[in-house]
Amino acid sequence: MARVLFINGGSEGHVNPTIGVVQELIKRGEEVVYFTIEDFRERMEKTGATVKTFDVQTFINAFISGGRNNFLERINGLLHTADIMIPSVLEQIKGEKFDYIIHDSMFGCGRLLARLLQLPAISSCTSFAQMKTSFDEMLLHLSKHIPAETYTEYQRLAAKAEERYGVEIHSPYEVFCNPAPLTIVYTSRDFQPLGKEFDQTYKFVGPSISKRLTSGDFDFTEIKGKKIIYISLGTVFNQAMDFYKMCFDAFKNTDYTVVMSIGEKTRTSDLEEIPGNFIVKNYVPQIELLKYSKLFITHGGMNSVHEGLYYGVPLIVIPQSADQPVIAGQVANTGTGIQLQMESLSEKQLREAAEHVLIQISYHKAAAKMKESLRKAGGYRQAVDEIFEFKSQYDIKK
């Protein structure tokens, strides 16, 4: 049995793909100590992991202190979090021994912790992977919009981290992408942009689909034999009253049964009159529901897109923030769906887009092809196979 230190951030999109991996690691005899925020304690403890937490508000305050005006300011924010996270982790694991570390690829001090603890490292990448060459090209392209003082601040923060922790930082890429000798990427090479260009240190294992360890009631007898459109804006960007009412207007006079998930912060009573062909819930068991769906209208979070395509459901993606525009673009590039813009969206455009995707067989064929690709990649079991192969190369105890 080896002891694993697993470091993650505090969002659904980064935590959920690791649930199956942690369960499988423990099933195969590993002991996992998992760092995340308190919100995910119960979820991760159900896997059998020992959970340690950090204060999410302190982390967020440090992150946003770097600024939000450009990409490099966000990288500076990640460097600010090092002085919060590293002391917190070191204090909570004082006296403990670990055999290797798995850290989230976008958790700003994952690489620093791995070097500081002198542990073999694995990066857990829950979005698209990025090569250093393409990252540097992107940063160069953006550089004309980044003030010189932002670069000066980056150099100051990097030098401060190097002095305090004795670990060199060679580039912004290392802060943002946390490269490691092995990177587990939760998609397939077919869905990854430029997937064939990544070397064998990147293992594309497909989405880590496991049974959600959260509660929720949904009567599936209500949708049996019906044509289902499923609508969800995810767990973060779901307070969108105007959008929900637009969906009512777009689909109320159709032959489809529309299931709409509105999140915990929106009350169904605020939506006034709900059309008879709509089922509106604060929470929906998404993975189960997608098995019945003909179309998935989504914000384009990586988990949601993967889950839709894992069941061969074509998509309409309406990106909200973060990496969602890139993901939406790849959905369009692969022919598995189309991208719309929330700012200019109308009832008519939404209805016509849905009819187009539902009728055009090409979207269904492309989604079915991607379903096969994602499933063949292996999921969380393949991820753990790769981790164990990595262990053997570093002579880590079984």
Contacts in CASP RR format, 6 or more apart in sequence:
PFRMAT RR
TARGET T0000
AUTHOR 0000-0000-0000
METHOD contacts of the structure
MODEL  1
MARVLFINGGSEGHVNPTIGVVQELIKRGEEVVYFTIEDFRERMEKTGAT
VKTFDVQTFINAFISGGRNNFLERINGLLHTADIMIPSVLEQIKGEKFDY
IIHDSMFGCGRLLARLLQLPAISSCTSFAQMKTSFDEMLLHLSKHIPAET
YTEYQRLAAKAEERYGVEIHSPYEVFCNPAPLTIVYTSRDFQPLGKEFDQ
TYKFVGPSISKRLTSGDFDFTEIKGKKIIYISLGTVFNQAMDFYKMCFDA
FKNTDYTVVMSIGEKTRTSDLEEIPGNFIVKNYVPQIELLKYSKLFITHG
GMNSVHEGLYYGVPLIVIPQSADQPVIAGQVANTGTGIQLQMESLSEKQL
REAAEHVLIQISYHKAAAKMKESLRKAGGYRQAVDEIFEFKSQYDIKK
1 29 0 8 1.000
1 30 0 8 1.000
1 31 0 8 1.000
1 397 0 8 1.000
1 398 0 8 1.000
2 30 0 8 1.000
2 31 0 8 1.000
2 99 0 8 1.000
2 100 0 8 1.000
2 391 0 8 1.000
2 396 0 8 1.000
2 397 0 8 1.000
2 398 0 8 1.000
3 30 0 8 1.000
3 31 0 8 1.000
3 32 0 8 1.000
3 33 0 8 1.000
3 96 0 8 1.000
3 97 0 8 1.000
3 98 0 8 1.000
3 99 0 8 1.000
4 25 0 8 1.000
4 30 0 8 1.000
4 31 0 8 1.000
4 32 0 8 1.000
4 33 0 8 1.000
4 98 0 8 1.000
4 99 0 8 1.000
4 100 0 8 1.000
4 101 0 8 1.000
4 102 0 8 1.000
5 33 0 8 1.000
5 35 0 8 1.000
5 93 0 8 1.000
5 98 0 8 1.000
5 100 0 8 1.000
5 101 0 8 1.000
5 102 0 8 1.000
5 117 0 8 1.000
5 119 0 8 1.000
6 18 0 8 1.000
6 22 0 8 1.000
6 32 0 8 1.000
6 33 0 8 1.000
6 34 0 8 1.000
6 35 0 8 1.000
6 49 0 8 1.000
6 101 0 8 1.000
6 102 0 8 1.000
6 103 0 8 1.000
6 124 0 8 1.000
7 35 0 8 1.000
7 89 0 8 1.000
7 101 0 8 1.000
7 102 0 8 1.000
7 103 0 8 1.000
7 104 0 8 1.000
7 107 0 8 1.000
7 110 0 8 1.000
7 113 0 8 1.000
8 14 0 8 1.000
8 15 0 8 1.000
8 18 0 8 1.000
8 34 0 8 1.000
8 35 0 8 1.000
8 36 0 8 1.000
8 103 0 8 1.000
8 104 0 8 1.000
8 107 0 8 1.000
8 124 0 8 1.000
9 15 0 8 1.000
9 35 0 8 1.000
9 36 0 8 1.000
9 37 0 8 1.000
9 59 0 8 1.000
9 104 0 8 1.000
9 107 0 8 1.000
10 36 0 8 1.000
10 37 0 8 1.000
10 39 0 8 1.000
10 40 0 8 1.000
10 56 0 8 1.000
11 236 0 8 1.000
12 234 0 8 1.000
12 235 0 8 1.000
12 236 0 8 1.000
12 303 0 8 1.000
13 126 0 8 1.000
13 301 0 8 1.000
13 302 0 8 1.000
13 303 0 8 1.000
14 104 0 8 1.000
14 106 0 8 1.000
14 107 0 8 1.000
14 124 0 8 1.000
14 126 0 8 1.000
15 36 0 8 1.000
15 40 0 8 1.000
15 43 0 8 1.000
15 44 0 8 1.000
16 208 0 8 1.000
16 212 0 8 1.000
16 303 0 8 1.000
17 124 0 8 1.000
17 126 0 8 1.000
17 186 0 8 1.000
17 207 0 8 1.000
17 208 0 8 1.000
17 303 0 8 1.000
18 124 0 8 1.000
18 126 0 8 1.000
18 208 0 8 1.000
19 43 0 8 1.000
19 44 0 8 1.000
19 47 0 8 1.000
19 208 0 8 1.000
19 210 0 8 1.000
19 212 0 8 1.000
19 213 0 8 1.000
20 47 0 8 1.000
20 208 0 8 1.000
20 210 0 8 1.000
20 380 0 8 1.000
21 124 0 8 1.000
21 184 0 8 1.000
21 208 0 8 1.000
21 380 0 8 1.000
21 383 0 8 1.000
21 384 0 8 1.000
21 387 0 8 1.000
22 32 0 8 1.000
22 34 0 8 1.000
22 44 0 8 1.000
22 47 0 8 1.000
22 48 0 8 1.000
22 49 0 8 1.000
23 47 0 8 1.000
23 48 0 8 1.000
23 210 0 8 1.000
23 380 0 8 1.000
24 380 0 8 1.000
24 381 0 8 1.000
24 383 0 8 1.000
24 384 0 8 1.000
25 32 0 8 1.000
25 384 0 8 1.000
25 387 0 8 1.000
26 32 0 8 1.000
26 47 0 8 1.000
26 48 0 8 1.000
26 49 0 8 1.000
28 384 0 8 1.000
28 388 0 8 1.000
31 50 0 8 1.000
32 47 0 8 1.000
32 48 0 8 1.000
32 49 0 8 1.000
32 50 0 8 1.000
33 49 0 8 1.000
33 50 0 8 1.000
33 51 0 8 1.000
33 52 0 8 1.000
33 93 0 8 1.000
33 96 0 8 1.000
33 98 0 8 1.000
34 44 0 8 1.000
34 47 0 8 1.000
34 49 0 8 1.000
34 50 0 8 1.000
34 51 0 8 1.000
34 52 0 8 1.000
35 51 0 8 1.000
35 52 0 8 1.000
35 53 0 8 1.000
35 54 0 8 1.000
35 89 0 8 1.000
35 92 0 8 1.000
36 44 0 8 1.000
36 51 0 8 1.000
36 53 0 8 1.000
36 54 0 8 1.000
37 53 0 8 1.000
37 54 0 8 1.000
37 55 0 8 1.000
37 56 0 8 1.000
37 59 0 8 1.000
38 53 0 8 1.000
38 56 0 8 1.000
39 56 0 8 1.000
40 51 0 8 1.000
41 51 0 8 1.000
41 53 0 8 1.000
42 213 0 8 1.000
43 213 0 8 1.000
43 214 0 8 1.000
44 51 0 8 1.000
45 51 0 8 1.000
46 213 0 8 1.000
47 213 0 8 1.000
52 89 0 8 1.000
52 92 0 8 1.000
52 93 0 8 1.000
54 84 0 8 1.000
54 85 0 8 1.000
54 88 0 8 1.000
54 89 0 8 1.000
55 84 0 8 1.000
55 88 0 8 1.000
58 84 0 8 1.000
59 81 0 8 1.000
59 84 0 8 1.000
59 85 0 8 1.000
62 77 0 8 1.000
62 80 0 8 1.000
62 81 0 8 1.000
62 83 0 8 1.000
62 84 0 8 1.000
63 74 0 8 1.000
63 77 0 8 1.000
63 78 0 8 1.000
63 80 0 8 1.000
63 81 0 8 1.000
64 77 0 8 1.000
65 77 0 8 1.000
65 80 0 8 1.000
66 73 0 8 1.000
66 74 0 8 1.000
66 76 0 8 1.000
66 77 0 8 1.000
66 80 0 8 1.000
66 153 0 8 1.000
67 73 0 8 1.000
67 74 0 8 1.000
67 76 0 8 1.000
67 77 0 8 1.000
68 74 0 8 1.000
70 142 0 8 1.000
70 145 0 8 1.000
70 146 0 8 1.000
70 147 0 8 1.000
70 150 0 8 1.000
71 138 0 8 1.000
71 139 0 8 1.000
71 142 0 8 1.000
71 146 0 8 1.000
72 139 0 8 1.000
72 142 0 8 1.000
72 146 0 8 1.000
72 150 0 8 1.000
72 151 0 8 1.000
72 154 0 8 1.000
72 172 0 8 1.000
73 150 0 8 1.000
74 176 0 8 1.000
75 154 0 8 1.000
75 172 0 8 1.000
75 175 0 8 1.000
75 176 0 8 1.000
76 150 0 8 1.000
76 153 0 8 1.000
76 154 0 8 1.000
76 157 0 8 1.000
77 157 0 8 1.000
78 108 0 8 1.000
78 109 0 8 1.000
78 175 0 8 1.000
78 176 0 8 1.000
79 108 0 8 1.000
79 154 0 8 1.000
79 157 0 8 1.000
79 158 0 8 1.000
79 160 0 8 1.000
79 161 0 8 1.000
79 175 0 8 1.000
80 157 0 8 1.000
81 108 0 8 1.000
81 109 0 8 1.000
82 108 0 8 1.000
82 109 0 8 1.000
82 112 0 8 1.000
82 161 0 8 1.000
82 165 0 8 1.000
83 164 0 8 1.000
85 107 0 8 1.000
85 108 0 8 1.000
85 109 0 8 1.000
85 113 0 8 1.000
86 109 0 8 1.000
86 112 0 8 1.000
86 113 0 8 1.000
86 116 0 8 1.000
86 165 0 8 1.000
89 113 0 8 1.000
90 116 0 8 1.000
98 117 0 8 1.000
98 119 0 8 1.000
99 119 0 8 1.000
99 120 0 8 1.000
99 391 0 8 1.000
99 396 0 8 1.000
99 397 0 8 1.000
100 119 0 8 1.000
100 120 0 8 1.000
100 121 0 8 1.000
100 122 0 8 1.000
100 390 0 8 1.000
100 391 0 8 1.000
100 394 0 8 1.000
100 396 0 8 1.000
101 110 0 8 1.000
101 113 0 8 1.000
101 114 0 8 1.000
101 117 0 8 1.000
101 119 0 8 1.000
101 120 0 8 1.000
101 121 0 8 1.000
101 122 0 8 1.000
102 121 0 8 1.000
102 122 0 8 1.000
102 123 0 8 1.000
102 124 0 8 1.000
102 184 0 8 1.000
102 387 0 8 1.000
103 110 0 8 1.000
103 111 0 8 1.000
103 113 0 8 1.000
103 114 0 8 1.000
103 121 0 8 1.000
103 122 0 8 1.000
103 123 0 8 1.000
103 124 0 8 1.000
103 178 0 8 1.000
103 180 0 8 1.000
104 110 0 8 1.000
104 123 0 8 1.000
104 124 0 8 1.000
104 126 0 8 1.000
104 178 0 8 1.000
105 123 0 8 1.000
105 124 0 8 1.000
105 125 0 8 1.000
105 126 0 8 1.000
105 127 0 8 1.000
105 129 0 8 1.000
105 177 0 8 1.000
105 178 0 8 1.000
105 183 0 8 1.000
106 126 0 8 1.000
106 127 0 8 1.000
106 176 0 8 1.000
106 177 0 8 1.000
106 178 0 8 1.000
107 178 0 8 1.000
108 175 0 8 1.000
108 176 0 8 1.000
108 178 0 8 1.000
110 121 0 8 1.000
110 178 0 8 1.000
111 121 0 8 1.000
111 123 0 8 1.000
111 167 0 8 1.000
111 174 0 8 1.000
111 175 0 8 1.000
111 178 0 8 1.000
111 179 0 8 1.000
111 180 0 8 1.000
112 161 0 8 1.000
112 165 0 8 1.000
112 167 0 8 1.000
112 169 0 8 1.000
114 120 0 8 1.000
114 121 0 8 1.000
114 180 0 8 1.000
115 165 0 8 1.000
115 167 0 8 1.000
116 165 0 8 1.000
116 166 0 8 1.000
116 167 0 8 1.000
120 181 0 8 1.000
120 390 0 8 1.000
120 391 0 8 1.000
120 394 0 8 1.000
120 396 0 8 1.000
121 180 0 8 1.000
121 181 0 8 1.000
121 182 0 8 1.000
122 180 0 8 1.000
122 181 0 8 1.000
122 182 0 8 1.000
122 183 0 8 1.000
122 184 0 8 1.000
122 387 0 8 1.000
122 390 0 8 1.000
123 177 0 8 1.000
123 178 0 8 1.000
123 179 0 8 1.000
123 180 0 8 1.000
123 182 0 8 1.000
123 183 0 8 1.000
123 184 0 8 1.000
124 184 0 8 1.000
124 186 0 8 1.000
125 183 0 8 1.000
125 184 0 8 1.000
125 185 0 8 1.000
125 186 0 8 1.000
126 186 0 8 1.000
126 302 0 8 1.000
126 303 0 8 1.000
127 302 0 8 1.000
127 323 0 8 1.000
127 327 0 8 1.000
128 185 0 8 1.000
128 187 0 8 1.000
128 192 0 8 1.000
128 193 0 8 1.000
128 302 0 8 1.000
128 323 0 8 1.000
128 326 0 8 1.000
128 327 0 8 1.000
128 330 0 8 1.000
129 183 0 8 1.000
129 185 0 8 1.000
129 192 0 8 1.000
129 198 0 8 1.000
129 202 0 8 1.000
130 173 0 8 1.000
130 177 0 8 1.000
131 194 0 8 1.000
131 197 0 8 1.000
131 198 0 8 1.000
132 171 0 8 1.000
132 173 0 8 1.000
132 177 0 8 1.000
132 179 0 8 1.000
134 194 0 8 1.000
135 172 0 8 1.000
135 173 0 8 1.000
135 176 0 8 1.000
135 177 0 8 1.000
136 171 0 8 1.000
136 173 0 8 1.000
139 172 0 8 1.000
139 173 0 8 1.000
154 172 0 8 1.000
158 169 0 8 1.000
158 175 0 8 1.000
161 167 0 8 1.000
161 169 0 8 1.000
162 168 0 8 1.000
162 169 0 8 1.000
169 175 0 8 1.000
173 179 0 8 1.000
181 201 0 8 1.000
181 390 0 8 1.000
182 201 0 8 1.000
182 203 0 8 1.000
182 386 0 8 1.000
182 387 0 8 1.000
182 390 0 8 1.000
183 201 0 8 1.000
183 202 0 8 1.000
183 203 0 8 1.000
184 203 0 8 1.000
184 205 0 8 1.000
184 383 0 8 1.000
184 386 0 8 1.000
184 387 0 8 1.000
185 192 0 8 1.000
185 202 0 8 1.000
185 203 0 8 1.000
185 204 0 8 1.000
185 205 0 8 1.000
185 206 0 8 1.000
186 205 0 8 1.000
186 206 0 8 1.000
186 207 0 8 1.000
186 208 0 8 1.000
186 302 0 8 1.000
186 306 0 8 1.000
186 379 0 8 1.000
186 383 0 8 1.000
187 204 0 8 1.000
187 206 0 8 1.000
187 207 0 8 1.000
187 302 0 8 1.000
187 306 0 8 1.000
187 374 0 8 1.000
187 377 0 8 1.000
188 204 0 8 1.000
188 206 0 8 1.000
188 370 0 8 1.000
188 373 0 8 1.000
188 374 0 8 1.000
188 376 0 8 1.000
188 377 0 8 1.000
189 195 0 8 1.000
189 196 0 8 1.000
189 198 0 8 1.000
189 204 0 8 1.000
189 377 0 8 1.000
190 334 0 8 1.000
190 370 0 8 1.000
190 373 0 8 1.000
191 309 0 8 1.000
191 330 0 8 1.000
191 334 0 8 1.000
191 370 0 8 1.000
191 373 0 8 1.000
191 374 0 8 1.000
192 198 0 8 1.000
192 204 0 8 1.000
193 326 0 8 1.000
193 330 0 8 1.000
193 333 0 8 1.000
195 204 0 8 1.000
198 204 0 8 1.000
203 382 0 8 1.000
203 383 0 8 1.000
203 386 0 8 1.000
204 377 0 8 1.000
205 377 0 8 1.000
205 378 0 8 1.000
205 379 0 8 1.000
205 380 0 8 1.000
205 382 0 8 1.000
205 383 0 8 1.000
205 386 0 8 1.000
206 306 0 8 1.000
206 374 0 8 1.000
206 377 0 8 1.000
206 378 0 8 1.000
206 379 0 8 1.000
206 382 0 8 1.000
207 303 0 8 1.000
207 306 0 8 1.000
207 307 0 8 1.000
207 310 0 8 1.000
207 374 0 8 1.000
207 377 0 8 1.000
207 379 0 8 1.000
208 379 0 8 1.000
208 380 0 8 1.000
208 383 0 8 1.000
209 287 0 8 1.000
209 306 0 8 1.000
209 307 0 8 1.000
209 310 0 8 1.000
209 379 0 8 1.000
209 380 0 8 1.000
210 380 0 8 1.000
211 287 0 8 1.000
212 285 0 8 1.000
212 286 0 8 1.000
212 287 0 8 1.000
214 283 0 8 1.000
216 283 0 8 1.000
216 285 0 8 1.000
218 281 0 8 1.000
218 284 0 8 1.000
218 285 0 8 1.000
218 288 0 8 1.000
218 289 0 8 1.000
220 288 0 8 1.000
220 292 0 8 1.000
222 257 0 8 1.000
222 279 0 8 1.000
223 257 0 8 1.000
223 259 0 8 1.000
223 279 0 8 1.000
223 289 0 8 1.000
223 292 0 8 1.000
226 256 0 8 1.000
226 257 0 8 1.000
227 255 0 8 1.000
227 256 0 8 1.000
227 257 0 8 1.000
227 294 0 8 1.000
228 256 0 8 1.000
228 257 0 8 1.000
228 258 0 8 1.000
228 259 0 8 1.000
228 289 0 8 1.000
228 292 0 8 1.000
228 293 0 8 1.000
228 294 0 8 1.000
228 295 0 8 1.000
229 251 0 8 1.000
229 256 0 8 1.000
229 257 0 8 1.000
229 258 0 8 1.000
229 259 0 8 1.000
229 293 0 8 1.000
229 294 0 8 1.000
229 295 0 8 1.000
229 296 0 8 1.000
229 297 0 8 1.000
229 354 0 8 1.000
230 258 0 8 1.000
230 259 0 8 1.000
230 260 0 8 1.000
230 261 0 8 1.000
230 284 0 8 1.000
230 286 0 8 1.000
230 289 0 8 1.000
230 290 0 8 1.000
230 293 0 8 1.000
230 295 0 8 1.000
230 296 0 8 1.000
230 297 0 8 1.000
230 313 0 8 1.000
231 247 0 8 1.000
231 258 0 8 1.000
231 259 0 8 1.000
231 260 0 8 1.000
231 261 0 8 1.000
231 296 0 8 1.000
231 297 0 8 1.000
231 298 0 8 1.000
232 238 0 8 1.000
232 260 0 8 1.000
232 261 0 8 1.000
232 284 0 8 1.000
232 286 0 8 1.000
232 296 0 8 1.000
232 297 0 8 1.000
232 298 0 8 1.000
232 299 0 8 1.000
232 304 0 8 1.000
233 240 0 8 1.000
233 243 0 8 1.000
233 298 0 8 1.000
233 299 0 8 1.000
233 318 0 8 1.000
233 320 0 8 1.000
234 261 0 8 1.000
234 263 0 8 1.000
234 298 0 8 1.000
234 299 0 8 1.000
234 301 0 8 1.000
234 304 0 8 1.000
235 263 0 8 1.000
236 320 0 8 1.000
236 321 0 8 1.000
237 299 0 8 1.000
237 320 0 8 1.000
237 321 0 8 1.000
238 261 0 8 1.000
238 262 0 8 1.000
238 263 0 8 1.000
238 265 0 8 1.000
238 266 0 8 1.000
238 299 0 8 1.000
239 265 0 8 1.000
239 266 0 8 1.000
240 342 0 8 1.000
241 266 0 8 1.000
241 270 0 8 1.000
241 271 0 8 1.000
243 318 0 8 1.000
243 342 0 8 1.000
243 345 0 8 1.000
244 260 0 8 1.000
244 262 0 8 1.000
244 266 0 8 1.000
244 271 0 8 1.000
244 280 0 8 1.000
245 271 0 8 1.000
245 272 0 8 1.000
246 345 0 8 1.000
246 346 0 8 1.000
246 347 0 8 1.000
246 350 0 8 1.000
247 258 0 8 1.000
247 260 0 8 1.000
247 278 0 8 1.000
247 297 0 8 1.000
247 350 0 8 1.000
248 271 0 8 1.000
248 274 0 8 1.000
248 275 0 8 1.000
248 278 0 8 1.000
249 347 0 8 1.000
250 347 0 8 1.000
250 348 0 8 1.000
250 350 0 8 1.000
250 351 0 8 1.000
250 354 0 8 1.000
251 258 0 8 1.000
251 275 0 8 1.000
251 277 0 8 1.000
251 278 0 8 1.000
251 351 0 8 1.000
251 354 0 8 1.000
252 275 0 8 1.000
252 276 0 8 1.000
252 277 0 8 1.000
252 278 0 8 1.000
254 277 0 8 1.000
254 351 0 8 1.000
256 277 0 8 1.000
256 294 0 8 1.000
257 277 0 8 1.000
257 278 0 8 1.000
257 279 0 8 1.000
258 275 0 8 1.000
258 277 0 8 1.000
258 278 0 8 1.000
258 279 0 8 1.000
259 278 0 8 1.000
259 279 0 8 1.000
259 281 0 8 1.000
259 284 0 8 1.000
259 289 0 8 1.000
259 293 0 8 1.000
260 278 0 8 1.000
260 279 0 8 1.000
260 280 0 8 1.000
260 281 0 8 1.000
261 281 0 8 1.000
261 282 0 8 1.000
261 283 0 8 1.000
261 284 0 8 1.000
261 286 0 8 1.000
262 268 0 8 1.000
262 271 0 8 1.000
262 280 0 8 1.000
262 281 0 8 1.000
262 282 0 8 1.000
263 282 0 8 1.000
263 283 0 8 1.000
264 282 0 8 1.000
264 283 0 8 1.000
266 282 0 8 1.000
268 274 0 8 1.000
268 280 0 8 1.000
268 281 0 8 1.000
268 282 0 8 1.000
271 280 0 8 1.000
274 280 0 8 1.000
286 304 0 8 1.000
286 307 0 8 1.000
287 307 0 8 1.000
290 296 0 8 1.000
290 307 0 8 1.000
290 308 0 8 1.000
290 310 0 8 1.000
290 311 0 8 1.000
290 313 0 8 1.000
291 311 0 8 1.000
293 308 0 8 1.000
293 311 0 8 1.000
293 313 0 8 1.000
294 313 0 8 1.000
294 358 0 8 1.000
295 313 0 8 1.000
295 314 0 8 1.000
295 315 0 8 1.000
295 316 0 8 1.000
295 354 0 8 1.000
295 357 0 8 1.000
295 358 0 8 1.000
296 304 0 8 1.000
296 308 0 8 1.000
296 313 0 8 1.000
296 314 0 8 1.000
296 315 0 8 1.000
296 316 0 8 1.000
297 315 0 8 1.000
297 316 0 8 1.000
297 318 0 8 1.000
297 350 0 8 1.000
297 354 0 8 1.000
298 304 0 8 1.000
298 305 0 8 1.000
298 308 0 8 1.000
298 315 0 8 1.000
298 316 0 8 1.000
298 317 0 8 1.000
298 318 0 8 1.000
299 317 0 8 1.000
299 318 0 8 1.000
299 319 0 8 1.000
299 320 0 8 1.000
299 324 0 8 1.000
300 315 0 8 1.000
300 317 0 8 1.000
300 318 0 8 1.000
300 319 0 8 1.000
300 320 0 8 1.000
300 324 0 8 1.000
300 327 0 8 1.000
300 328 0 8 1.000
300 331 0 8 1.000
301 322 0 8 1.000
301 323 0 8 1.000
301 324 0 8 1.000
301 327 0 8 1.000
302 323 0 8 1.000
302 327 0 8 1.000
305 315 0 8 1.000
305 317 0 8 1.000
305 327 0 8 1.000
305 331 0 8 1.000
306 374 0 8 1.000
308 315 0 8 1.000
308 367 0 8 1.000
309 315 0 8 1.000
309 336 0 8 1.000
309 367 0 8 1.000
309 370 0 8 1.000
309 371 0 8 1.000
309 374 0 8 1.000
310 371 0 8 1.000
310 374 0 8 1.000
310 375 0 8 1.000
311 371 0 8 1.000
312 364 0 8 1.000
312 367 0 8 1.000
312 368 0 8 1.000
312 370 0 8 1.000
312 371 0 8 1.000
313 367 0 8 1.000
314 336 0 8 1.000
314 337 0 8 1.000
314 357 0 8 1.000
314 358 0 8 1.000
314 363 0 8 1.000
314 364 0 8 1.000
314 366 0 8 1.000
314 367 0 8 1.000
315 331 0 8 1.000
315 336 0 8 1.000
315 337 0 8 1.000
315 338 0 8 1.000
315 357 0 8 1.000
315 367 0 8 1.000
316 337 0 8 1.000
316 338 0 8 1.000
316 339 0 8 1.000
316 340 0 8 1.000
316 350 0 8 1.000
316 353 0 8 1.000
316 354 0 8 1.000
316 357 0 8 1.000
317 324 0 8 1.000
317 327 0 8 1.000
317 328 0 8 1.000
317 329 0 8 1.000
317 331 0 8 1.000
317 332 0 8 1.000
317 337 0 8 1.000
317 338 0 8 1.000
317 339 0 8 1.000
317 340 0 8 1.000
318 328 0 8 1.000
318 339 0 8 1.000
318 340 0 8 1.000
318 341 0 8 1.000
318 342 0 8 1.000
318 345 0 8 1.000
319 325 0 8 1.000
319 327 0 8 1.000
319 328 0 8 1.000
319 339 0 8 1.000
319 341 0 8 1.000
319 342 0 8 1.000
320 342 0 8 1.000
325 339 0 8 1.000
328 339 0 8 1.000
329 339 0 8 1.000
331 337 0 8 1.000
331 338 0 8 1.000
331 339 0 8 1.000
332 338 0 8 1.000
332 339 0 8 1.000
334 366 0 8 1.000
334 370 0 8 1.000
335 362 0 8 1.000
335 363 0 8 1.000
335 366 0 8 1.000
336 363 0 8 1.000
336 366 0 8 1.000
336 367 0 8 1.000
336 370 0 8 1.000
337 357 0 8 1.000
337 363 0 8 1.000
337 366 0 8 1.000
337 367 0 8 1.000
338 353 0 8 1.000
338 356 0 8 1.000
338 357 0 8 1.000
338 363 0 8 1.000
340 349 0 8 1.000
340 350 0 8 1.000
340 353 0 8 1.000
357 363 0 8 1.000
391 398 0 8 1.000
END
